[in-house]
Amino acid sequence: MFVGGEYAKKLAEEELMRTLIQKDRLFAPLSAASIGTPFLVRNVFKKPSYWLIPLLMHDRVGGFVRVLGNGRVAHIGTFYHDPSELRDAPLEITGVSAAEASRQATRKIHHDQGESASDPIFVHDGPIGREAWLIEVVREGIPRRWIFVTPAFIYERTAGEMLDETME
């Protein structure tokens, strides 16, 4: 059974408390964090895979907790490397908005060749944590290419072609 977002949020809060008890300097700024709305991450075949829960600090996402569909916490982490430099943390958990991902992918769509693009879906491309927006490129009703948009770069490959092992 796949756990719901509210339960994932509760697990994220518990994991944050366990982490703060350890008094690790890297996580110290998260003592002021609030738990944000869980964001569903799917696999490349669009099936629910896990929850990504933001740890909000003012107007930024300072950290995150990944909660698997079975309710196990997979990871807690930060979006900063230096606790004194929080301004580099992203504004949203995905690093780039769905609208921005769609805009960036549009440059790679060949409308003159009959291609169209799906709406972006947030996925993990392979192992947990390799997250990106997936835009499926369709021509003649058949998915032809997958375009992946991350905060750092864009890449693509043939639709249905696996990068490596993907969690179901």
C-alpha positions as CSV (number, residue, x, y, z in Angstrom):
1,M,0.0,0.0,0.0
2,F,1.3,3.5,-1.0
3,V,1.2,5.9,2.0
4,G,-0.6,9.2,1.6
5,G,0.9,12.6,1.6
6,E,-0.3,13.6,5.1
7,Y,1.3,10.4,6.6
8,A,4.5,11.1,4.6
9,K,4.5,14.6,6.1
10,K,4.2,13.2,9.6
11,L,7.1,10.8,8.9
12,A,9.2,13.8,7.6
13,E,8.5,15.7,10.8
14,E,9.7,12.8,12.9
15,E,12.8,12.3,10.8
16,L,13.6,16.0,11.1
17,M,13.3,15.8,14.9
18,R,15.6,12.7,15.0
19,T,18.2,14.5,12.9
20,L,18.2,17.7,15.0
21,I,18.8,15.7,18.1
22,Q,22.1,14.7,16.7
23,K,23.3,18.3,16.8
24,D,25.0,18.1,13.4
25,R,26.2,21.6,12.4
26,L,25.0,21.1,8.8
27,F,21.4,20.5,9.9
28,A,21.3,23.1,12.6
29,P,19.5,25.8,10.5
30,L,16.7,23.3,9.9
31,S,15.7,23.8,13.5
32,A,13.7,26.8,12.3
33,A,12.2,24.9,9.3
34,S,8.6,24.1,8.8
35,I,7.3,21.0,6.9
36,G,5.9,21.9,3.5
37,T,3.4,20.2,1.3
38,P,4.5,16.7,0.2
39,F,5.3,16.5,-3.6
40,L,4.7,13.2,-5.3
41,V,7.6,11.8,-7.4
42,R,6.8,9.2,-10.1
43,N,8.9,6.8,-12.0
44,V,9.5,7.4,-15.7
45,F,6.4,5.3,-16.5
46,K,4.3,7.7,-14.4
47,K,3.6,5.4,-11.5
48,P,3.8,6.9,-8.0
49,S,7.2,6.1,-6.4
50,Y,7.9,8.3,-3.4
51,W,7.2,11.6,-1.6
52,L,9.6,14.6,-1.6
53,I,8.8,16.8,1.4
54,P,10.2,20.3,1.6
55,L,11.7,21.7,4.7
56,L,10.8,25.4,4.4
57,M,13.0,28.2,5.8
58,H,11.4,31.6,5.2
59,D,10.9,31.9,1.4
60,R,13.4,29.0,0.6
61,V,13.5,25.2,0.7
62,G,16.4,24.6,3.0
63,G,16.1,20.8,3.0
64,F,14.0,17.8,2.1
65,V,12.9,14.4,3.3
66,R,12.3,11.5,0.8
67,V,9.6,9.1,2.0
68,L,9.1,5.9,0.1
69,G,5.7,4.6,-0.8
70,N,5.9,1.9,1.9
71,G,6.4,4.6,4.5
72,R,10.2,4.2,5.0
73,V,12.2,7.4,5.2
74,A,14.9,7.1,2.5
75,H,16.8,10.3,3.0
76,I,17.0,13.7,4.7
77,G,19.2,16.3,3.2
78,T,19.9,20.0,2.7
79,F,20.0,22.2,-0.4
80,Y,22.9,24.2,1.0
81,H,26.5,23.1,1.6
82,D,27.3,25.8,4.2
83,P,24.8,26.5,6.9
84,S,25.8,30.2,6.9
85,E,24.9,30.5,3.2
86,L,21.2,29.7,3.0
87,R,20.4,32.2,0.2
88,D,21.4,29.6,-2.4
89,A,18.6,27.3,-1.4
90,P,15.9,26.9,-4.1
91,L,12.5,28.6,-4.0
92,E,10.7,25.3,-4.6
93,I,11.3,21.6,-3.9
94,T,11.7,20.7,-7.6
95,G,14.4,23.4,-8.2
96,V,12.6,24.5,-11.3
97,S,8.9,25.0,-11.8
98,A,6.8,22.9,-14.1
99,A,6.1,26.0,-16.3
100,E,9.9,26.7,-16.6
101,A,10.6,23.1,-17.4
102,S,8.0,23.2,-20.1
103,R,9.4,26.4,-21.5
104,Q,12.9,25.0,-21.6
105,A,11.8,21.8,-23.3
106,T,9.8,23.7,-26.0
107,R,13.1,24.7,-27.6
108,K,13.7,20.9,-28.4
109,I,10.3,20.2,-29.8
110,H,10.1,20.1,-33.7
111,H,6.5,21.3,-34.3
112,D,7.3,21.5,-38.0
113,Q,7.8,17.7,-37.9
114,G,4.5,17.0,-36.2
115,E,5.9,16.7,-32.7
116,S,4.0,17.8,-29.6
117,A,4.9,17.7,-25.9
118,S,3.1,16.4,-22.8
119,D,2.8,18.4,-19.7
120,P,5.8,18.0,-17.4
121,I,5.7,15.2,-14.8
122,F,8.2,15.2,-11.9
123,V,10.0,11.8,-11.9
124,H,13.1,10.1,-10.8
125,D,15.2,8.9,-13.7
126,G,16.7,5.7,-12.4
127,P,17.6,5.6,-8.7
128,I,15.9,7.6,-6.0
129,G,17.1,11.1,-5.9
130,R,17.9,11.5,-9.7
131,E,14.9,13.8,-10.0
132,A,13.8,15.8,-13.1
133,W,10.8,17.0,-15.0
134,L,9.9,14.6,-17.8
135,I,8.3,15.9,-20.9
136,E,7.3,13.3,-23.4
137,V,7.6,14.1,-27.1
138,V,4.9,12.6,-29.2
139,R,4.7,12.3,-33.0
140,E,1.9,10.5,-34.9
141,G,0.4,9.5,-31.5
142,I,3.5,7.6,-30.4
143,P,5.9,8.7,-27.7
144,R,9.2,9.2,-29.5
145,R,11.5,11.0,-27.0
146,W,11.8,11.9,-23.3
147,I,13.2,15.3,-22.4
148,F,14.4,15.7,-18.8
149,V,14.7,19.1,-17.3
150,T,16.7,19.6,-14.1
151,P,17.9,22.9,-12.4
152,A,21.3,22.3,-13.9
153,F,20.7,21.0,-17.4
154,I,18.5,19.4,-20.0
155,Y,19.0,15.9,-21.5
156,E,17.0,13.5,-23.6
157,R,16.7,10.0,-25.0
158,T,14.4,7.7,-26.9
159,A,11.1,7.2,-25.1
160,G,10.9,4.0,-23.1
161,E,14.7,3.6,-23.0
162,M,15.9,3.0,-19.5
163,L,18.9,4.8,-18.2
164,D,19.6,2.2,-15.6
165,E,17.6,0.4,-12.9
166,T,14.3,2.2,-12.1
167,M,12.4,1.7,-8.9
168,E,8.8,0.6,-9.6
